Amino acid sequence: MQKIILILVSVVIAIIVFIWGASIYNSDFGDISKQNKFCTEEAKICPDGSAVGRAGPNCEFSPCPEINNILTQEEAKLIAQNECVKDGEVTSEGMYNENSKTWWFDANLNVAREGCNPA
């Protein structure tokens, strides 16, 4: 009689362990596609000079920050005239360079101030 009870208890314990193991296997813990994914440590340089890395489930580059502080042509011309041109004048309307996010002006230069690149 004791052997039958021991066998029944062993069978019940085995069934409980089997059910518990099956539930863990079917959970997110056992699903490899739902586990954390690690992306390579690469960086993309944004137009404003900052860098972004890869993220998300597909390891795509994060978006670059938006640049909302673009100078108007009038503001850029005033800066060029007052800060860069020494004993001369800006002689043309500006041209905006989308790649470098800078304004370019032709100028009649006698001398350019340090830190200014004449066009």
C-alpha positions in Angstrom: 0.0 0.0 0.0 2.8 2.4 0.8 4.4 1.6 -2.6 1.2 2.6 -4.4 1.0 5.9 -2.5 4.7 6.6 -3.2 4.2 5.9 -6.9 1.1 8.2 -7.0 2.9 11.0 -5.3 5.8 10.7 -7.6 3.5 10.7 -10.7 1.7 13.8 -9.4 5.0 15.6 -8.7 6.2 14.7 -12.2 3.0 16.0 -13.8 3.3 19.3 -11.9 7.0 19.7 -12.9 6.1 18.9 -16.5 3.3 21.5 -16.6 5.5 24.1 -14.9 8.3 23.5 -17.4 5.9 23.7 -20.4 4.5 27.0 -19.2 8.1 28.5 -18.9 9.0 27.2 -22.4 5.9 28.8 -23.9 6.5 32.2 -22.1 8.6 35.1 -23.4 11.5 33.6 -21.4 11.6 30.6 -23.8 10.9 32.6 -27.0 14.3 33.6 -28.5 12.7 36.1 -30.9 11.3 38.1 -28.0 14.6 38.3 -26.1 16.7 41.4 -26.0 18.7 42.1 -29.1 22.0 43.9 -29.1 23.0 46.3 -31.8 26.4 47.0 -33.1 28.1 50.1 -31.7 28.2 52.2 -34.9 27.5 55.9 -35.1 26.0 58.1 -37.8 27.1 61.8 -37.9 24.2 64.1 -38.3 24.3 67.4 -40.2 24.5 69.4 -36.9 27.6 67.5 -36.0 26.0 65.3 -33.4 26.1 61.5 -33.6 23.3 58.9 -33.2 23.6 55.1 -32.7 21.6 52.1 -33.6 18.5 51.1 -31.6 15.2 49.3 -31.7 14.3 45.8 -32.8 15.8 46.2 -36.3 18.9 48.0 -35.1 18.2 51.0 -37.3 20.0 54.4 -36.7 18.0 56.7 -34.5 16.8 59.9 -36.3 19.0 62.9 -36.3 17.8 65.9 -34.2 16.0 68.6 -36.3 17.7 71.8 -36.9 15.3 74.6 -36.3 17.7 77.5 -35.8 18.6 78.4 -39.4 19.6 82.0 -39.9 17.7 84.1 -42.3 19.6 85.6 -45.2 19.3 89.1 -43.7 20.7 87.8 -40.3 23.6 86.0 -42.0 24.4 89.1 -44.1 24.5 91.3 -41.1 26.8 88.9 -39.3 29.1 88.7 -42.4 29.2 92.5 -42.8 29.7 93.3 -39.1 31.9 90.3 -38.0 33.9 89.1 -41.0 34.3 91.9 -43.5 37.0 94.5 -42.3 37.2 97.6 -44.4 35.0 96.2 -47.1 31.4 95.3 -47.9 29.2 92.3 -48.8 28.5 92.7 -52.5 25.9 90.0 -53.3 22.8 88.3 -52.1 23.6 85.1 -50.2 23.5 81.5 -51.3 22.4 78.9 -48.7 24.3 75.6 -48.7 21.9 72.8 -47.5 24.8 70.3 -46.9 26.8 72.5 -44.6 23.8 74.6 -43.3 25.7 77.8 -44.0 25.2 81.1 -45.9 27.8 82.2 -48.5 28.2 85.8 -49.6 30.6 87.5 -52.1 32.4 90.4 -50.5 34.8 93.1 -51.5 37.5 92.4 -49.0 40.5 94.4 -48.1 41.2 92.2 -45.1 39.2 89.3 -43.6 39.0 88.9 -39.9 40.4 85.9 -38.1 38.0 82.9 -38.1 36.2 84.1 -41.3 36.5 82.3 -44.6 35.9 84.6 -47.5 33.8 83.3 -50.4 
